[in-house]
Amino acid sequence: MRAILSRIPGGPETLTLEEVEEPTPGPGEVRLAVRAVGINYPDVLIIQDKYQVRPERPFSPGAEAAGIVDAVGPGVVSFRAGDRVLAMPGHGALAEKVLVPEQRCARLPDSMPFDEAAAFLMTYGTSHHGLADRGRLKAGETLLVLGAAGGVGLAAVEIGAALGARVVAAVSSEEKLALARSRGAAEGFIYPPGPFDAEGRKSLADAFKRACGPGGADVVYDPVGGDYAEPALRAIAWRGRYLVVGFPAGIPKLPLNLLLLKGCDVVGVFWGAFVEREPDRHAAALAELFRLYEAGRIRPEVSARFLLERASEAIEALASRRALGKIVVMVP
């Protein structure tokens, strides 16, 4: 079978397409014939040895996939050959077949195509966990979403609107703002590209404050980091919740005096650990997300599709932050 392999640390250009031996499922494992793979920011990091998980090389990137079960190992009870599933192997999905633990698979709704399924689990799972569990977002509150047209950002816009919040979308272009508004953002603005000096950070903080209104943002959802973090924190409401989701713009340093003055919380959102530590809660959240999908309240925005042999281009497109919504690699 064909697989994309990382043999040396580096960027997407270091990846190779090779023929490898088809894996055999062991106890508790499902073998998935991959049809689509969602590309996520961890894929950019893991091939550079900059992610918290470092698989032994050679390995295939690709943390989430959708496809058809074609074999199961001993002890598997929830799935059988022919089932349509989405799966979260963590890595290894950029291949024609991948082994996944049974508990990391979920049966797809009949209405969900493979490309949308591959773009669903990590973004909507992360954003639902962040907003509902960690952010305790309530109807009527103001939610500020940074990077609101990216994968997790757009999911946060949709879920925030579904939870009854007033969503403020912060994006980097008119096209991205239009997309965020079409998915439920009530307000929005375009921020300039960083990095920023002290005056630039102050100007950005003022823009965040104007967009959020005099009360500030009850919840800030930040999958961007970098120089955008402190200005967003300055726009938070009294007893607000600042959600730390990701750092494509760099890992920020926050002045702790702001936390004291705002009486606010800075909260980490680590969805992968949540899935492992709280499987029952994860299953309930996934069922709720499927209900929202089938009701038409949420739907992945797949803006680009690449074939497996062009997977490195897909990862490069995400790394350059050009993407709207999600990028998916198709495995026909």
Beta strands, then each sheet from edge to edge (+ up, - down):
strand 1: 2-5
strand 2: 16-19
strand 3: 29-39
strand 4: 64-72
strand 5: 84-87
strand 6: 97-101
strand 7: 105-107
strand 8: 142-146
strand 9: 166-171
strand 10: 187-190
strand 11: 217-222
strand 12: 236-244
strand 13: 265-268
strand 14: 302-307
strand 15: 326-330
sheet 1: 1+ 2-
sheet 2: 6+ 3- 4+ 5- 7+
sheet 3: 6+ 3- 15+ 14+
sheet 4: 10+ 9+ 8+ 11+ 12+ 13+
end
